[in-house]
Amino acid sequence: MARIELPPASGLGEHVDWSLYRTEMALGMGRFSEAVYANTRLALREREAARWTIAMINDCVVCKDTRAKDAHTHRIDEGFYAEVTGWATSEMLSEREKLAAEFAQRFALDHHAMDNEFWARLRSHYADDEVADLTICCGMFLGLGRAVAVVGVPAPDERILI
């Protein structure tokens, strides 16, 4: 149950309705989300590794229930998400997928822990434009996911596919 009284239902779901108290800001949040999902050039598994890591950190029920649209095409199933949860010891994730999860965790919990050693490892696998992409994705995942988690809205009845 949401921690604030929701405005009249818009038909978009409670995960959106709460933000309609400030429609222009809500539209901006929606545009940010659309820009990230429509324009990221990260491999889907890398994006999902970062997104899932932040969803778990935020404890956002909407984010944790969201899944990738083309999941099966990219070998993403519930086992993949379980592997991401334990990314540090996973033998099934690629180095890039592990780094995406590690970047997301450091981004969300302790960005000061992104020391020179970490950046050297990251940049040995990701080009600068890819690091920029990952950073923007993580900013959106953390900010919007945290907002939804703080307000406490439930996941919609129909799973969101991104």
C-alpha angles and dihedrals in degrees: 000000000000119000091223129050108262123231117241111304113273096193089247095096135257090278086070103025096071091061094053090085081082102032098178091051091046090052089052091051089051092049091050091051092046091048092053097046094041097046109032112117094195116119109264093245091052092049091047092048089056094041094048093047091054092043089058093046092048091043086220109170092200092052093044090053094047118098139188116269097224095037099137093048089057098042093253115148136138088284089060091054090049089052091051090053087061096033095145093065100027117128092185100060122082119242090254092052091049091048091050090054093044091048090050092049094049091043091053101038111024118359089175087068089070092103129171092270091055093047090050091053092045094048092048087066105025130053118224093259089053091050088052089050092049091048094052091046092051091048090056094042093050098042101043094036092050091049092053091046093049092051089048101221118165125245112267118259090246113059115246113238117200 
